[in-house]
Amino acid sequence: MTDRRDHIAANLAKVEDRIAAACAAAGRKREEVTLIVVTKTYPASDVRILSELGVRHVAENRDQDAAPKAAACSDLPLSWHFVGQLQTNKVRSVVGYADLVQSVDRSKLVTALSKEAVRAGREVGCLIQVALDAGASGRGERGGVAPEGIEELGDLVASAPGLRLDGLMTVAPLTGEYAGRQRAAFERLMDLSTDLRRAHPAATMVSAGMSADLEEAVAAGATHVRVGTAVLGVRPRLG
Ligand SMILES: *Cc1c(COP(=O)(O)O)cnc(C)c1O
């Protein structure tokens, strides 16, 4: 276990150096960017190590894995972010531990989240997940709403009891006009955030960038980066 701790600590230090360098290069203060460690597929014991090392934000993408992990770590001072595609039948469980849901992408989900947040007496922060490669359906293959859908969904979240509109999230597209152009994709997200903040000034979070492209996200102005592999290692299975 101390081996694992040393390994995670070394990786965390490298990621911290990368974020600090990206902030310096962009003329931004280090405090403007929050690291969220994506702990999907990794055990609760790793979450505990991360917490001991000073990490305060963790993210998960599957309720089946996240619910028991969050329960096992409920004594730790962590914010839990849900970042995966979310089915409405999982919403009750997710609202039980998630402080933020970053993958809000349809009105049915807003309704379900609001109902369960009120029922649980909790306030859940919401990010609208934007699909910059959305097809004609207006939705992305890995979730997310097309840019044209942000305003309506944002208004819906902002007026929903139990929910708080915190901002926008995206995953760099693998297809479409932004494929391989992370910096351009993240700059587009920033422009969409500027639009959203005209109506909702408090929705300041911009969640973008992962292990491979956190520098591009910081350069574009992201407030939150979601890093898994670079901290915990290559995942044993797709997740
Ligand atoms: C897995 C995941 C990440 C982290 O990806 P890495 O490449 O492991 O850093 C970030 N965001 C979302 C939505 C994810 O599902």
The ligand as an ORCA input file, in Angstrom:
! r2SCAN-3c Opt
* xyz 0 1
  C     -12.501      9.043    -17.686
  C     -12.897     10.458    -17.823
  C     -11.961     11.477    -17.626
  C     -10.492     11.237    -17.308
  O      -9.833     10.752    -18.442
  P      -8.251     10.444    -18.399
  O      -7.879     10.386    -19.835
  O      -8.092      9.135    -17.704
  O      -7.594     11.537    -17.670
  C     -12.411     12.787    -17.731
  N     -13.690     13.077    -18.016
  C     -14.615     12.117    -18.209
  C     -16.014     12.508    -18.525
  C     -14.250     10.770    -18.128
  O     -15.173      9.836    -18.338
*
